[in-house]
């Protein structure tokens, strides 16, 4: 929640799984919700989302992007994400997997 608040303070529209009432749902559901909303998905779950990304692309499906972040202090991660999100357009993220 701290990271979400910090990103919001920098002007990024953030919705968390908790905010949306989606905590506890499977990863595929989380990606589908993000794709349907045309939102970039941020996760710490590297193994599962690398696999889901490959499957998603191989099946011809579209998502707005996935960012896999290493666990870091919220301030450090906010800076890293701010740089990444600030230098790329929404189109640059489409169907792409990034690491932060």
C-alpha positions, 0 to 999 in steps of 0.5 A, a space after each residue: 500500500 505504501 508503494 501505491 500511495 507513493 506512485 499516486 503522489 507522483 501522478 500515476 493512476 494506481 489500482 491495487 488488487 486489494 483496492 479492487 477486491 481481487 486479493 486471493 485470486 489466481 494470477 491468470 485472473 489478475 492479468 485478465 483484469 489488468 488486460 481488460 482495464 488496459 492497465 499495466 500489471 506490477 508484480 513481484 511474482 517473476 516465475 508465474 508472470 514470465 510463464 503467463 506472459 509467454 502463454 498470453 503472447 503465444 495465444 495471440 492475446 493482448 495485455 497492457 504490459 507487465 512489470 516484474 519488480 524485485 523486492 526493494 524499499 518502497 522509495 527505491 522502487 518508486 524511483 525505478 518505476 517512475 523512471 521506467 513509466 516516465 520514459 516509455 509510452 503506453 504503446 511501448 508497454 503493450 505485450 511487453 515484459 519489463 523488470 524493475 
